Amino acid sequence: MRVFFDPESIAVVGASRKPGKPGHVIVKNLLEGRRSGLLKAEIYPVNPKAEEILGLRCYPSLLDVEGDVELAVFAIPAEAIPSAMEDAAEKGVKGAIIISGGFSEMGRSDLEERVVEIASKAGMRIVGPNCMGIYDPYTGLDTMFIPVSREIRGRSMQVLPRPGRGYIAFVSQSGAFGGAALDYLAGKGLGISKFVNLGNRCDVDEADLLEYFLEDPNTLVVSLYVEGFKDGRKFMKAASEFSLRKPIVAFKAGRTEAGARAALSHTGSLAGSDRVYSAAFKQCGVVRAYGMKELFNMAKALLMQPPARGPNVAILTDGGGAGVMAADECEARGLNVAELSEGTLRRFEEMRRKGRIPAFAPYRNPVDLTGSVTDEMLTECLEVLLEDEVVDGVVAIPLHAPPALTDRFVDGIAEVSHRFDKPVVVCDIGEGEMATYVRGRFDELGVPAYETPEEAVASLWALYAYGRFLKSRGVFDEYLEEFLSRRRRLFGEA
Amino acid sequence: MRVFFDPESIAVVGASRKPGKPGHVIVKNLLEGRRSGLLKAEIYPVNPKAEEILGLRCYPSLLDVEGDVELAVFAIPAEAIPSAMEDAAEKGVKGAIIISGGFSEMGRSDLEERVVEIASKAGMRIVGPNCMGIYDPYTGLDTMFIPVSREIRGRSMQVLPRPGRGYIAFVSQSGAFGGAALDYLAGKGLGISKFVNLGNRCDVDEADLLEYFLEDPNTLVVSLYVEGFKDGRKFMKAASEFSLRKPIVAFKAGRTEAGARAALSHTGSLAGSDRVYSAAFKQCGVVRAYGMKELFNMAKALLMQPPARGPNVAILTDGGGAGVMAADECEARGLNVAELSEGTLRRFEEMRRKGRIPAFAPYRNPVDLTGSVTDEMLTECLEVLLEDEVVDGVVAIPLHAPPALTDRFVDGIAEVSHRFDKPVVVCDIGEGEMATYVRGRFDELGVPAYETPEEAVASLWALYAYGRFLKSRGVFDEYLEEFLSRRRRLFGEA
């Protein structure tokens, strides 16, 4: 599988001189990777009708390339693929990414079967066909045939910005959705470790990728978009094993009858009973998301925060309404707005008396510091809540507007949260300068920040769901220890 | 009620020279309104300890002001309010906005009762106490005591940007949430007609505002954040009448037991049974939203698009996965992914044959034009779908990345949709340049654009729910006619 992400040499079969053509965009992307210093692989354009493409010598066929070819990317009509794959087999190519459509999705399962046969005889693996392929921000590999920017009516427009480096792998069955989701991730500043669009999945599937990602140091969480599995048992086996060490979040579409019908005509996926999926996901530790934003919101939480030992949540805010929303979402998700321990209530009572929190601040969870909040109150109260044995995790919603707040509460909350092994997620509402600063800075510090109280609670729920799985498998403490040492590495010491 | 939004003169009781103090920020906001040319009102700072505030002459008491005072904004300690209100009554003030807290929310219902008594004797209306007051981007009135920008550690930061002019009134029971939501709206570029934070609602409540907004030409939709009503019957009566002519969307928090407990300690609202609320809302035509983003997403749809005559939806996309998501959400919301009429299917079949849509494009709803989509295909297919009698509304999800798309599809889709009296909502996914351009341009053209398929479908559902209400009251056609003529005015001729 390594050759799909970090090959020593890449041939682009169907390389093109014509801007906009997939075979042109791919060569251009790869050259961009070389230029940035990331991509180490040799690049060999293959096209019998060209001498040179984008300054690179072009070869009539794979067999004419002098050096070894580890990875071949195919962007030629489906009918021409089998013969080109024969060449690849002969050349000793180890991995094939077949971009081209025109296979089983268009009723040509026969073509797909032939291609699989050729590859399996030669010990070659295939990603695709009918896919966007792979984008790896660590190795500079990018086989997506949609360019970052494109000229539209005389103006260069960013059509598919690529996200930067991060620790979340993203695997999408759908190409268009996968690309759109990358565009979203790039804009939100959430990095990825790898993107794979599997397309028809004639060979490499989610299970194969999980196996590979388990040992990939850059992949700490896997996010999946899937409409159905070809081999459910294989996926479950791989996911069960994977989830013991790294979390998986899956957004499974086609969950209703109408959606399932649409999925059938889209990827030919038999969506199957949704309850069966839910049960299977739960059994193998896969956290289920119900939408794109939720998928990545949860992945971010699982990347940055430890799993929760239980469902008891404390809510800390300076905006009562936001506290109500968070409480609603907790109950709706099966989390428990914790009854704080007597000791904690006494501590808050004392803080009130000493003027360390407002005299009129409700503190019986939600703890609402009101508009009289200060940076110190937030950090002190967070500490009190995290010290309460009853509390399994905290949703902090420090709306940034109150007059006495500076930006110090952000680093303060992060610092306190890093001293505990319980999850903390935060929310600030707004799209102005301060709100985006606050959320961005929290993310930088490893405290996942969300745009609404509901999204924050949903993400804390993911940490609870994953924690429950780890406990059921008896590996909670082991995971937690590894997580904490990783967090120190990624986000610094407390 | 007019004096609360467009007074001829405003006194700020408790005006302050000290930057950051509510009484300073409010005077500064009002001066800003004058400077921009919007606010016509005379401004009278009142403070016995100052001669001048921000260049304005300061008066020792309301009674010392020479001219008339229509609106008085109070930012002095609660204990001092009754006596200041006596002055206001004597002065003939017509409206009082009491910013100050320290009333019923802190156990001082006695103070609140006295204030109400003084006002009612004098025929004065009160907004508040314990509130942020009012922001009206048309008249330049702004009594919010949080400034747009504030210095934080030596750097000016935008802490509460105000949204621009639009047609959605926003009424929030919670001040902190109200402010945060304005920050969100400003960033999303969604304008408002008026913002009112009601606080303790000792006098003016949602029902009073509805009555006023019904005749306000700038208010075409009302969005509410509420934790509970003081007088449910009064609200229902006002809402039932209002909804016949203009839509209301309400985000009611405290819908679970945990949320209701939190609401009780926040605004003292008895949240009541959530089912009762749902039934009451439905009965008086109030569309219910379950979160901040949904509140404004739905308000935008109701502002820009006609109500739907029925639940039958057509989905048009170039990304199969997005089509599956939309279909899922339709079914989850009780909308019906329509079985297209025979005539429509024949038209699509013919378009396939003529190469006007891809030969392999699924068209049995969702219509998926795939990555081979062109601008023309999108507009032609939209027209075909809108012409189908079976179809009550369309969710169009033209993901922008496919190579043959320019930006023309945006104006094309808008142009087609304006020729029909059925609702069309759109989605493009991504946060890059093209995605944000596409959504922004759709919004400009009066076709509400959303960031995910689910949000688009939820917003179409709002149009269905409102349409159902209008039909049940026998005023659908009347509303539709008025809507269409308004749309021509706001978003131009088809």
Interface residues (C-beta under 8 A of the other chain):
Chain A: G20 E105 M106 F145 I146 R150 I152 R153 M157 Q158 V159 L160 P161 S172 Q173 S174 G175 A176 F177 G178 G179 A180 A181 D183 Y184 A186 G187 K188 Y225 E227 A253 G254 R255 T256 E257 A258 G259 R261 A262 A263 S265 H266 T267 G291 M292 K293 I315 D318 G319 G320 G321 A322 G323 V324 M325 A326 A327 D328 C330 E331 A332 N336 V337 F360 P362 R364 P366 D368 T370 G371 L399 H400 A401 P402 P403 T406 D407 R408 D428 I429 G430 E431 G432 E433 M434 A435 T436 Y437 E451 T452 E454
Chain B: G20 E105 M106 F145 I146 R150 I152 R153 M157 Q158 V159 L160 P161 S172 Q173 S174 G175 A176 F177 G178 G179 A180 A181 D183 Y184 A186 G187 K188 Y225 E227 A253 G254 R255 T256 E257 A258 G259 R261 A262 A263 S265 H266 T267 G291 M292 K293 I315 D318 G319 G320 G321 A322 G323 V324 M325 A326 A327 D328 C330 E331 A332 N336 V337 F360 P362 R364 P366 D368 T370 G371 L399 H400 A401 P402 P403 T406 D407 R408 D428 I429 G430 E431 G432 E433 M434 A435 T436 Y437 E451 T452 E454
